[in-house]
Amino acid sequence: MVELCFVLDLRSLPPPFLRDLKLSLLQLANLYAISSTPSWRRTESLRDRIGLCYVFQNPISLSDELKIVYTPSPSGSFNLRDFHHAVNNLPSHGFQPQIDDSDVKLSTVLNDQVLYQWEGRDIMRKVIVLTSCLPRDVDLIVQNTLMAAADKCVSVDFLLFEPKSSHLSNTKENINKFQTCISDLDNCSFQAYLPDVKVLHGLVNRWLQDLKDDMEEPLQARFNFKNNLVGSVNQIFCNLYISVNMNIDGFYPCQACRCHGISLEDAVRNRAEGPSCPVTGCNLETCDVIENSVKVGEKTILLLPSFPNNMKLKRASLPLDFNVIERTNLGSLSEGVIMGASYVVIPSTCNEIETTPDEIDHSELNIQLFQGLCSALHSLDQCLVCSSNCNIETMRQATLHSYYILQPSDNGPMLLRRVAGSEEVLHVPDLNQLTISSVRKEIENSIKESLSKVDVRDYNPMLHERGFHQKLNLLVKESLQFGSISLIFKEETCEPNATQPKFPEVIQPNSTKDVAFIREETSELDLKTKKTKHLLALQKSGRSLLSMKSLRYILQFGLPNPS
């Protein structure tokens, strides 16, 4: 987990880009508000780990100043409302087009009065500077400030959003000079980006991973080949990342206490006589309960002047509605955005199609429409993108849209699969290393030769058994050697008390007929009657193995006489 402090240089950020940046900061706060909490912290509030500052030129003194508009709450709980208020009220008139030197006042942020006094909790802190102009020089004061920050586990990321006309200025020269100045500082990093919405989306996902508690190391894996790929190497080591994260379907109504603004859900559940404050435990009167509240994620509560009636999630009714919104080329579809189960789609009997002029059978028409659509999409190598207000995984009517793709096949059924929305796509790190280095020709040729030795065939799931039936059949076979459960149960229930001596078990008969007689059960008979019936049956078949003396012991103790 990391505590983030954003420093925005409003003097260098053009208004259109500042507008996009503000929306991205709001999206970061929203996603953090609904982020899942580890099970061992479910009872805690969502920790406040975001700070927001901006640098501007004072219109009166014409001096550059830094203003802090949001700091982590002393209570430690993230306040979504206050952060939204701070972001929405960032000045939009601070842009100075002619600025060519930027001092972002880091010494004003990196000190004991600001960043270092925030709730410490032994976590890393990161200052993120967003600007479109770099300082001409990193003076000794700034260098000392950055080195002192390293001693306090504070890193500084400089993000430069280059204007599209930067090639007409000396921006490249400034970048090289600035990178040289901070190259010796391990806690500093520099990245240059285009001022693009897609770039901001990727940064939001990266910052969210920094904030979240449940961020884990990637899964380490290796892929083993039967033949060597190059030389004696037949393995490739990789890291595995989750590409999408399924978000919530909507927001849930709840009650909150007026004193702390905390949900009364658990308090009402635990106290049958009435609601109580989750913090103090005191009983609450009707006037102390805020009825119009909504729960965002697990820990965030918003108090509303009124509550929309359509916000409560209901069970979806059949048939489910999927609205076609666009076509997309199958070649452009990334498998990484597909999530959840896949559903095979076939035409059903439909009695609700309006009667056509030529009186075509409804079901036949529906089948022809389905086949025609499947054939047309397959010939175009395209699929349909659909939206729905139903989450097919939970079968709930959602207040948020869910997106699905309908994929065709060649003269067969279609496939319905859920795809991630923009809020659900996660940041995958370390992609730059895939574009930096190129594969040597000898390695590429060696890999192609190794792959030529791997069998090629169309995928057929019937040829790839997981081994479920074989393993279970083997377990059942071994279990049969354990004996009948009913006989074991009888022996346990008829065990003599501790004062009586233990006797050897009855010798089991050999024939199938005898076993059938022994395993016969009748719930209406008591245990002694059952055992007597088994013995009489054995005697009748001529294979009785017990004497009358043994029979008396069985009737008394449930066990045979050793003699």
C-alpha positions as CSV (number, residue, x, y, z in Angstrom):
1,M,0.0,0.0,0.0
2,V,1.1,3.5,-0.8
3,E,0.0,7.0,0.3
4,L,-0.3,9.3,-2.8
5,C,0.1,13.0,-2.9
6,F,-0.8,14.7,-6.2
7,V,0.9,18.0,-7.0
8,L,-0.8,19.7,-10.1
9,D,1.1,22.6,-11.8
10,L,-1.9,24.6,-12.9
11,R,0.3,27.2,-14.5
12,S,1.4,24.7,-17.2
13,L,-1.7,22.5,-17.7
14,P,-4.0,23.7,-20.5
15,P,-7.7,23.9,-19.6
16,P,-8.9,21.0,-21.8
17,F,-6.3,18.7,-20.4
18,L,-6.9,19.9,-16.8
19,R,-10.6,19.0,-17.3
20,D,-9.6,15.5,-18.3
21,L,-7.2,15.2,-15.5
22,K,-9.9,16.3,-13.0
23,L,-12.2,13.6,-14.3
24,S,-9.4,11.0,-13.9
25,L,-8.8,12.0,-10.3
26,L,-12.5,11.6,-9.6
27,Q,-12.5,8.2,-11.3
28,L,-9.5,7.2,-9.1
29,A,-11.5,8.2,-6.0
30,N,-14.6,6.4,-7.1
31,L,-12.7,3.2,-7.8
32,Y,-10.9,3.4,-4.5
33,A,-14.2,3.9,-2.7
34,I,-15.6,0.6,-4.0
35,S,-12.3,-1.4,-3.8
36,S,-12.6,-4.6,-1.8
37,T,-11.1,-4.8,1.6
38,P,-9.1,-7.8,2.8
39,S,-11.0,-10.2,5.0
40,W,-8.8,-9.4,8.0
41,R,-9.8,-5.7,7.7
42,R,-13.5,-5.9,7.0
43,T,-14.4,-4.2,10.2
44,E,-12.1,-1.2,9.5
45,S,-13.1,1.9,7.5
46,L,-11.5,2.6,4.1
47,R,-8.2,4.2,4.9
48,D,-7.5,7.7,3.6
49,R,-4.3,7.7,1.5
50,I,-4.8,10.5,-0.9
51,G,-3.5,14.1,-0.8
52,L,-4.1,16.9,-3.4
53,C,-2.1,20.1,-3.9
54,Y,-1.7,22.6,-6.7
55,V,0.8,25.2,-7.7
56,F,-0.5,28.5,-9.1
57,Q,0.6,32.1,-9.5
58,N,-0.9,34.5,-7.0
59,P,-2.7,37.2,-9.1
60,I,-1.9,39.9,-6.6
61,S,1.7,39.2,-5.6
62,L,2.6,37.4,-8.9
63,S,4.5,34.9,-6.9
64,D,4.2,31.1,-7.3
65,E,2.4,29.5,-4.4
66,L,1.4,26.0,-3.4
67,K,-2.1,25.3,-1.9
68,I,-3.2,22.1,-0.2
69,V,-6.8,21.3,-0.9
70,Y,-7.2,17.7,0.5
71,T,-5.2,15.9,3.1
72,P,-5.8,12.4,4.6
73,S,-8.5,12.7,7.3
74,P,-7.3,12.6,10.9
75,S,-9.9,9.9,11.5
76,G,-8.2,7.8,8.9
77,S,-11.4,7.3,6.8
78,F,-11.5,8.3,3.2
79,N,-14.1,11.0,2.5
80,L,-15.3,10.6,-1.1
81,R,-17.5,13.7,-0.8
82,D,-14.7,16.0,0.4
83,F,-12.3,14.7,-2.3
84,H,-14.9,15.4,-5.0
85,H,-15.4,18.8,-3.7
86,A,-11.7,19.6,-3.7
87,V,-11.2,18.3,-7.2
88,N,-14.3,20.1,-8.7
89,N,-13.1,23.4,-7.2
90,L,-9.6,23.4,-8.6
91,P,-9.1,26.8,-10.3
92,S,-9.5,26.7,-14.1
93,H,-7.9,30.1,-14.8
94,G,-4.3,29.4,-13.7
95,F,-2.9,28.4,-17.1
96,Q,0.0,30.5,-18.4
97,P,0.8,29.6,-22.0
98,Q,4.2,31.4,-22.1
99,I,5.7,29.6,-19.0
100,D,9.0,28.0,-19.8
101,D,10.3,27.3,-16.3
102,S,8.4,25.5,-13.6
103,D,9.2,25.4,-9.9
104,V,6.6,23.0,-8.4
105,K,7.5,24.0,-4.8
106,L,8.4,20.5,-3.6
107,S,10.1,21.8,-0.5
108,T,6.7,23.1,0.5
109,V,5.2,19.7,0.3
110,L,8.1,17.5,1.5
111,N,8.4,18.8,5.1
112,D,7.3,18.0,8.6
113,Q,4.4,20.4,8.4
114,V,2.7,18.8,5.3
115,L,3.5,15.3,4.0
116,Y,5.6,14.0,6.9
117,Q,2.9,14.8,9.5
118,W,0.2,12.8,7.7
119,E,-0.9,9.6,9.4
120,G,2.4,7.7,9.3
121,R,1.5,4.1,9.8
122,D,4.8,2.9,8.4
123,I,3.7,2.9,4.8
124,M,5.4,4.3,1.7
125,R,4.5,7.7,0.4
126,K,4.6,8.8,-3.2
127,V,4.5,12.4,-4.5
128,I,3.2,12.6,-8.1
129,V,4.0,15.8,-9.9
130,L,1.9,16.5,-13.0
131,T,3.1,19.3,-15.2
132,S,3.7,20.3,-18.8
133,C,6.9,22.2,-18.1
134,L,10.1,21.2,-16.4
135,P,12.4,23.4,-14.4
136,R,15.4,24.5,-16.2
137,D,17.7,23.4,-13.4
138,V,17.4,21.3,-10.2
139,D,19.2,23.5,-7.7
140,L,20.9,22.3,-4.5
141,I,17.8,23.0,-2.4
142,V,15.6,20.7,-4.5
143,Q,18.3,18.0,-4.5
144,N,18.6,18.1,-0.7
145,T,14.8,18.0,-0.4
146,L,14.6,14.9,-2.6
147,M,17.5,13.2,-0.7
148,A,15.8,13.9,2.6
149,A,12.6,12.4,1.2
150,A,14.4,9.2,0.3
151,D,15.4,8.8,4.0
152,K,11.7,9.0,4.9
153,C,10.7,6.4,2.3
154,V,9.1,9.0,0.1
155,S,9.4,8.6,-3.7
156,V,8.7,11.3,-6.2
157,D,7.3,10.7,-9.7
158,F,7.6,13.5,-12.3
159,L,5.0,13.1,-15.0
160,L,5.5,15.4,-18.0
161,F,2.6,15.8,-20.4
162,E,4.2,17.1,-23.5
163,P,2.2,19.4,-25.7
164,K,1.8,18.2,-29.3
165,S,3.8,21.3,-30.4
166,S,6.7,20.4,-28.1
167,H,8.9,19.7,-31.1
168,L,8.9,23.5,-31.8
169,S,10.4,24.3,-28.4
170,N,13.4,23.2,-26.4
171,T,11.4,20.6,-24.4
172,K,13.7,17.7,-25.5
173,E,16.7,19.6,-24.2
174,N,15.1,20.3,-20.9
175,I,14.0,16.7,-20.5
176,N,17.6,15.4,-21.0
177,K,18.9,18.0,-18.6
178,F,16.3,17.2,-16.0
179,Q,16.8,13.4,-16.2
180,T,20.6,14.0,-15.7
181,C,19.9,16.0,-12.6
182,I,17.8,13.3,-10.9
183,S,19.6,10.2,-12.2
184,D,21.6,9.8,-9.0
185,L,18.4,9.9,-6.9
186,D,17.0,6.3,-6.4
187,N,13.6,7.6,-5.1
188,C,12.9,9.8,-8.2
189,S,11.5,8.7,-11.6
190,F,10.5,10.6,-14.7
191,Q,8.0,9.7,-17.5
192,A,6.9,11.8,-20.5
193,Y,3.4,11.2,-21.9
194,L,1.1,12.7,-24.5
195,P,-1.9,14.6,-23.0
196,D,-4.4,11.8,-23.9
197,V,-7.4,10.4,-22.2
198,K,-6.2,6.8,-22.7
199,V,-2.9,7.7,-21.0
200,L,-4.8,9.0,-18.0
201,H,-6.9,5.9,-17.9
202,G,-3.8,3.7,-17.6
203,L,-2.4,6.0,-14.9
204,V,-5.6,5.8,-12.9
205,N,-5.4,2.0,-12.9
206,R,-1.7,2.2,-11.8
207,W,-2.4,4.6,-9.0
208,L,-5.4,2.5,-7.8
209,Q,-3.1,-0.5,-7.5
210,D,-0.8,1.6,-5.3
211,L,-3.7,2.6,-3.0
212,K,-5.3,-0.8,-2.6
213,D,-4.6,-3.1,0.3
214,D,-5.1,-6.3,-1.6
215,M,-2.3,-5.6,-4.1
216,E,-0.3,-8.8,-4.3
217,E,2.8,-9.9,-6.1
218,P,2.2,-11.4,-9.5
219,L,1.8,-15.2,-9.8
220,Q,5.0,-16.7,-11.0
221,A,4.8,-19.4,-13.6
222,R,6.8,-21.3,-16.1
223,F,5.9,-22.9,-19.4
224,N,7.7,-26.2,-20.1
225,F,8.3,-27.6,-23.6
226,K,9.1,-31.2,-24.6
227,N,11.8,-29.9,-27.0
228,N,14.5,-27.3,-26.3
229,L,13.6,-23.8,-27.5
230,V,17.2,-22.7,-27.8
231,G,20.3,-24.6,-26.7
232,S,19.4,-26.7,-23.7
233,V,16.6,-24.3,-22.5
234,N,13.1,-25.7,-22.6
235,Q,11.3,-23.3,-20.2
236,I,10.0,-19.7,-20.2
237,F,9.4,-18.0,-16.9
238,C,6.5,-15.5,-16.6
239,N,4.5,-13.4,-14.3
240,L,0.7,-13.7,-14.3
241,Y,-1.6,-10.7,-13.8
242,I,-5.4,-10.3,-13.7
243,S,-6.5,-8.3,-16.6
244,V,-10.0,-7.3,-15.5
245,N,-11.8,-6.9,-12.2
246,M,-15.6,-7.2,-12.1
247,N,-17.1,-4.1,-10.5
248,I,-20.3,-3.7,-8.5
249,D,-23.7,-3.7,-10.3
250,G,-25.1,-0.7,-8.4
251,F,-25.5,1.1,-5.1
252,Y,-27.5,-0.2,-2.2
253,P,-29.9,1.8,0.0
254,C,-29.2,1.8,3.7
255,Q,-29.8,3.6,7.0
256,A,-27.0,5.6,8.7
257,C,-26.6,7.1,12.1
258,R,-26.7,10.9,12.1
259,C,-23.9,11.2,14.6
260,H,-21.2,9.4,12.5
261,G,-22.7,8.8,9.1
262,I,-22.0,5.1,9.3
263,S,-24.3,2.3,8.0
264,L,-26.6,0.7,10.5
265,E,-26.8,-2.5,8.6
266,D,-24.8,-4.6,11.1
267,A,-26.2,-2.8,14.1
268,V,-29.8,-3.5,13.1
269,R,-29.0,-7.1,12.4
270,N,-27.4,-7.6,15.8
271,R,-29.9,-5.7,17.9
272,A,-33.5,-6.9,17.6
273,E,-34.9,-4.2,19.8
274,G,-33.8,-1.3,17.5
275,P,-30.9,0.4,15.8
276,S,-27.8,1.5,17.6
277,C,-24.8,3.5,16.7
278,P,-22.0,1.3,15.3
279,V,-19.4,3.4,17.1
280,T,-20.8,4.2,20.5
281,G,-23.3,1.3,20.8
282,C,-26.0,3.7,22.0
283,N,-29.6,3.2,21.0
284,L,-30.9,5.5,18.3
285,E,-34.2,7.3,18.1
286,T,-36.0,7.7,14.9
287,C,-34.7,11.3,14.5
288,D,-31.1,10.0,14.9
289,V,-31.4,7.7,11.9
290,I,-30.9,9.0,8.3
291,E,-33.1,7.0,6.0
292,N,-31.9,8.4,2.7
293,S,-28.4,6.9,2.5
294,V,-26.7,4.8,-0.1
295,K,-23.8,2.4,0.3
296,V,-21.1,2.6,-2.3
297,G,-18.9,-0.5,-2.1
298,E,-18.2,-2.0,1.3
299,K,-17.2,1.1,3.3
300,T,-18.4,4.3,1.7
301,I,-21.7,5.8,2.8
302,L,-23.3,8.8,1.0
303,L,-26.1,10.8,2.7
304,L,-28.7,12.0,0.3
305,P,-31.6,14.5,0.6
306,S,-33.8,11.9,-1.1
307,F,-33.4,8.4,-2.3
308,P,-34.3,7.3,-5.9
309,N,-36.7,4.4,-5.8
310,N,-35.1,2.7,-8.8
311,M,-31.8,2.2,-7.0
312,K,-32.7,-1.1,-5.3
313,L,-31.4,-4.1,-7.2
314,K,-34.2,-6.6,-8.1
315,R,-34.2,-10.1,-9.4
316,A,-34.1,-10.2,-13.2
317,S,-37.2,-11.3,-15.0
318,L,-37.2,-13.5,-18.1
319,P,-36.7,-13.1,-20.9
320,L,-33.4,-11.2,-20.4
321,D,-33.0,-8.2,-22.8
322,F,-29.7,-7.6,-24.7
323,N,-29.7,-4.4,-26.8
324,V,-27.4,-4.5,-29.8
325,I,-25.3,-1.3,-29.9
326,E,-22.6,-2.0,-32.5
327,R,-20.6,-4.5,-34.5
328,T,-16.9,-5.1,-34.0
329,N,-14.3,-7.0,-35.9
330,L,-13.3,-10.3,-34.2
331,G,-9.7,-9.5,-34.9
332,S,-9.8,-6.4,-32.7
333,L,-11.3,-8.2,-29.7
334,S,-8.9,-8.9,-26.9
335,E,-9.5,-12.1,-25.0
336,G,-8.2,-10.3,-21.9
337,V,-11.4,-8.3,-21.5
338,I,-13.7,-11.3,-21.4
339,M,-14.8,-12.3,-18.0
340,G,-17.3,-14.7,-16.4
341,A,-19.0,-17.7,-17.9
342,S,-19.7,-18.2,-21.6
343,Y,-23.2,-19.1,-22.7
344,V,-24.1,-21.2,-25.8
345,V,-26.9,-19.4,-27.7
346,I,-29.4,-21.4,-29.8
347,P,-32.8,-20.3,-31.1
348,S,-35.8,-21.0,-28.9
349,T,-39.5,-21.5,-29.6
350,C,-40.9,-18.0,-29.8
351,N,-44.7,-17.3,-29.6
352,E,-44.4,-13.5,-29.4
353,I,-43.3,-12.6,-32.9
354,E,-46.0,-10.5,-34.6
355,T,-47.9,-12.3,-37.4
356,T,-46.4,-11.7,-40.8
357,P,-48.4,-11.1,-43.9
358,D,-47.6,-14.5,-45.4
359,E,-48.4,-16.2,-42.1
360,I,-45.0,-17.8,-41.6
361,D,-44.7,-20.1,-38.6
362,H,-43.3,-18.1,-35.7
363,S,-40.8,-20.7,-34.5
364,E,-39.6,-21.3,-38.0
365,L,-39.1,-17.6,-38.6
366,N,-37.2,-17.2,-35.4
367,I,-34.8,-20.1,-36.4
368,Q,-34.3,-18.6,-39.8
369,L,-33.5,-15.2,-38.4
370,F,-31.0,-16.8,-36.0
371,Q,-29.3,-18.8,-38.7
372,G,-29.2,-15.8,-41.0
373,L,-27.7,-13.5,-38.4
374,C,-25.1,-16.2,-37.5
375,S,-24.2,-16.7,-41.1
376,A,-23.9,-13.0,-41.9
377,L,-21.7,-12.2,-38.9
378,H,-19.5,-15.2,-39.7
379,S,-19.0,-14.1,-43.2
380,L,-18.0,-10.6,-42.0
381,D,-15.8,-12.1,-39.3
382,Q,-17.6,-9.8,-36.9
383,C,-19.6,-10.1,-33.6
384,L,-22.2,-7.9,-32.0
385,V,-21.7,-5.8,-28.9
386,C,-24.7,-5.7,-26.6
387,S,-25.6,-3.9,-23.5
388,S,-28.0,-5.1,-20.7
389,N,-29.2,-3.9,-17.4
390,C,-28.9,-7.5,-16.1
391,N,-25.9,-9.1,-14.7
392,I,-26.3,-12.6,-16.0
393,E,-23.9,-13.9,-13.4
394,T,-26.0,-12.8,-10.5
395,M,-29.4,-12.6,-12.3
396,R,-30.0,-9.2,-10.8
397,Q,-31.3,-6.1,-12.5
398,A,-28.4,-3.7,-12.2
399,T,-28.3,0.1,-12.2
400,L,-25.1,0.0,-14.2
401,H,-24.7,-1.3,-17.7
402,S,-23.2,-4.7,-18.4
403,Y,-21.7,-5.4,-21.8
404,Y,-21.7,-8.7,-23.8
405,I,-20.5,-9.9,-27.2
406,L,-22.5,-12.3,-29.4
407,Q,-20.0,-14.4,-31.4
408,P,-21.1,-16.4,-34.5
409,S,-20.0,-19.8,-35.6
410,D,-20.0,-21.6,-38.9
411,N,-23.6,-23.0,-39.3
412,G,-23.9,-23.7,-35.5
413,P,-24.8,-22.0,-32.3
414,M,-23.5,-18.6,-31.2
415,L,-21.7,-17.7,-28.0
416,L,-22.6,-15.0,-25.5
417,R,-19.7,-13.7,-23.4
418,R,-19.5,-10.8,-20.9
419,V,-16.8,-8.2,-21.6
420,A,-15.3,-5.6,-19.3
421,G,-16.3,-2.0,-19.2
422,S,-13.7,0.8,-19.1
423,E,-13.9,0.8,-15.2
424,E,-13.1,-2.9,-15.0
425,V,-9.9,-3.1,-17.1
426,L,-6.8,-3.3,-14.9
427,H,-3.4,-2.0,-15.4
428,V,-0.8,-4.6,-16.5
429,P,2.7,-3.4,-15.6
430,D,6.1,-4.0,-17.2
431,L,4.8,-3.9,-20.8
432,N,7.6,-1.6,-21.9
433,Q,10.2,-4.5,-21.8
434,L,8.3,-6.2,-24.6
435,T,8.9,-3.2,-27.0
436,I,12.4,-2.2,-25.9
437,S,14.3,-5.3,-27.0
438,S,14.1,-7.2,-30.3
439,V,14.5,-11.0,-30.7
440,R,17.7,-12.1,-32.2
441,K,17.3,-13.9,-35.5
442,E,19.0,-17.2,-34.3
443,I,16.6,-17.4,-31.3
444,E,13.6,-16.8,-33.5
445,N,14.7,-19.5,-35.9
446,S,15.4,-22.0,-33.1
447,I,11.9,-21.4,-31.6
448,K,10.2,-21.9,-34.9
449,E,12.1,-25.2,-35.3
450,S,11.1,-26.3,-31.8
451,L,7.4,-25.4,-32.5
452,S,7.5,-27.5,-35.7
453,K,7.9,-30.5,-33.5
454,V,4.8,-29.8,-31.5
455,D,1.6,-31.5,-32.8
456,V,-0.9,-29.2,-34.6
457,R,-4.6,-30.0,-34.6
458,D,-7.9,-28.2,-34.2
459,Y,-8.9,-27.9,-30.5
460,N,-11.4,-30.5,-29.4
461,P,-12.3,-30.6,-25.7
462,M,-13.2,-34.3,-25.9
463,L,-9.4,-34.9,-26.4
464,H,-8.4,-33.1,-23.2
465,E,-9.8,-34.9,-20.2
466,R,-9.0,-33.5,-16.8
467,G,-9.1,-37.0,-15.3
468,F,-12.2,-36.4,-13.1
469,H,-13.9,-39.7,-13.8
470,Q,-10.8,-41.8,-13.6
471,K,-9.8,-40.3,-10.3
472,L,-13.2,-40.6,-8.7
473,N,-13.7,-44.1,-10.0
474,L,-10.4,-45.1,-8.4
475,L,-11.5,-43.5,-5.1
476,V,-14.8,-45.3,-5.1
477,K,-13.0,-48.6,-5.9
478,E,-10.7,-48.1,-2.9
479,S,-13.7,-47.1,-0.8
480,L,-15.4,-50.4,-1.6
481,Q,-12.6,-52.2,0.1
482,F,-13.5,-50.4,3.3
483,G,-16.7,-52.4,3.6
484,S,-20.4,-51.5,3.9
485,I,-21.2,-48.2,5.7
486,S,-24.4,-49.7,7.0
487,L,-22.6,-52.6,8.6
488,I,-20.0,-50.3,10.2
489,F,-22.8,-48.1,11.5
490,K,-24.5,-51.1,13.1
491,E,-21.4,-52.3,14.8
492,E,-20.8,-48.8,16.2
493,T,-24.4,-48.4,17.5
494,C,-24.4,-51.9,19.0
495,E,-21.0,-51.6,20.8
496,P,-21.2,-53.0,24.4
497,N,-20.6,-50.7,27.3
498,A,-17.2,-50.4,28.8
499,T,-17.8,-53.1,31.5
500,Q,-18.4,-55.8,29.0
501,P,-15.6,-57.7,27.3
502,K,-15.0,-57.2,23.5
503,F,-15.4,-60.2,21.2
504,P,-14.2,-60.9,17.7
505,E,-16.4,-60.0,14.7
506,V,-18.8,-62.3,13.0
507,I,-17.1,-64.2,10.2
508,Q,-18.4,-62.8,6.9
509,P,-20.2,-65.2,4.5
510,N,-18.7,-65.8,1.1
511,S,-21.6,-66.1,-1.3
512,T,-23.4,-63.2,-2.9
513,K,-26.7,-64.4,-1.7
514,D,-25.4,-64.4,1.9
515,V,-24.1,-60.8,1.6
516,A,-27.5,-59.7,0.2
517,F,-29.2,-61.1,3.3
518,I,-26.8,-59.5,5.7
519,R,-27.1,-56.0,4.1
520,E,-30.9,-56.1,4.1
521,E,-32.3,-53.2,6.1
522,T,-35.7,-52.4,7.5
523,S,-36.2,-49.1,9.3
524,E,-39.3,-50.4,11.2
525,L,-37.4,-53.2,13.0
526,D,-35.1,-52.7,15.9
527,L,-31.5,-53.8,15.9
528,K,-32.0,-57.2,17.7
529,T,-34.8,-58.1,15.3
530,K,-32.6,-57.3,12.3
531,K,-29.7,-59.5,13.6
532,T,-32.1,-62.4,14.4
533,K,-33.6,-62.1,10.9
534,H,-30.1,-62.3,9.3
535,L,-29.2,-65.4,11.3
536,L,-32.4,-67.2,10.6
537,A,-31.9,-66.4,6.9
538,L,-28.4,-67.9,7.0
539,Q,-29.7,-71.0,8.8
540,K,-32.4,-71.4,6.2
541,S,-29.8,-71.3,3.4
542,G,-27.8,-73.9,5.1
543,R,-24.8,-71.7,5.8
544,S,-25.3,-70.7,9.4
545,L,-22.0,-70.0,11.1
546,L,-23.3,-69.4,14.6
547,S,-24.5,-71.6,17.5
548,M,-27.5,-70.9,19.7
549,K,-25.1,-69.7,22.4
550,S,-23.7,-67.1,20.0
551,L,-27.2,-66.1,19.1
552,R,-28.0,-65.3,22.8
553,Y,-24.8,-63.2,23.0
554,I,-25.8,-61.3,19.9
555,L,-29.3,-60.6,21.3
556,Q,-27.7,-59.3,24.6
557,F,-24.6,-57.5,23.4
558,G,-24.7,-57.2,19.7
559,L,-21.6,-59.4,19.4
560,P,-20.9,-63.1,19.0
561,N,-19.6,-65.4,21.8
562,P,-15.9,-66.1,21.3
563,S,-16.6,-69.8,21.7
